[in-house]
Amino acid sequence: MFISNAYAAASTVPGSDLLSLAPMLLIFVLFYFMLIRPQMKQAKEQKNMIAALKAGDEVATTGGVIGKITKVNDQFVSIEIAANTVVHVQKHAVQTLLPPGTLKSA
């Protein structure tokens, strides 16, 4: 009497399921090109820089220590930070390869 009958909704168009996934796919593509790909490129550049370290390079470590590399091993590098002061750090702690002559101006 006061309550009306409820009927099932009409079926949706069959192609709409694919259309509902389109925003998710678009977001994934945007994330890939704006976040994932640049980060992978930067990691590759860092790995190549660490592999190419040699004695005489001027570097900055993640701890902020700057100096000149005196010796390179498989896992470690020796960095001269002052006259007759050498510290040994792991290779992956080297953050930046500085341009030659940076230490003379600092």
ABEGO torsion letter per residue (X at the ends): XABBBBBBBBBBBAAAAAAAAAAAAAAAAAAAAAAAAAAAAAAAAAAAAAAABBBGBBBBBAAGBBBBBABBBAABBBBBABBGBBBBBBAAABABBBBBGAAAAX
